[in-house]
């Protein structure tokens, strides 16, 4: 009976310790603003283009600092609406929330932008709790027409015609030599 009570006491202690650590972590998790309350000027932007990001009022504390970051390929070349090969996260600085708690800012993508970028706005609400807003923007491939056709890639198969003919001729010649040597061997063995 003593072993069972020691195991129960140990389990209860471990559970209490885990809850002590977990509860503050959950309490400090940032509130994520719903996608419907975050708007962008366009879901696709050209390299070096500016995308306007806006968060509806009431989410951020009025007059508070809101940090802006961008994650994507070559993100370190981005800036907050002025000119400034790996996926990077760039801290673009901060903007000030309006008195009603709304935020609106422009983010200039790098001139060599490619793929999808995520813009994150982080700040606090009126009670001092962390709040984040996130939105994605795509940069179409250079030279892309936006149509449904795939780009032409790879080599021209007509250029391989000479290789096929040359390879076939070598195979035929090799086969002819193999047959000729076999016939000669058989004749030599028959003559002996």
Secondary structure, DSSP 8 states (H G I E B T S, - for coil): -HHHHHHHHHHHHHHHHHHHHHHHHHHT--EE--GGGEEES-SB--TT-EEEEEE-TTSS-TT-EEEEEEEEETGGG-BSSS----EEEEEEEEEE--TTS-EEEEEE--TT--EEEEEEEEEE-TTS-EEEEEEEEEE--TT--SSSS----S--GGGGHHHHHHHHHHHHHHHHHHHHHHHHHHHHHHH-
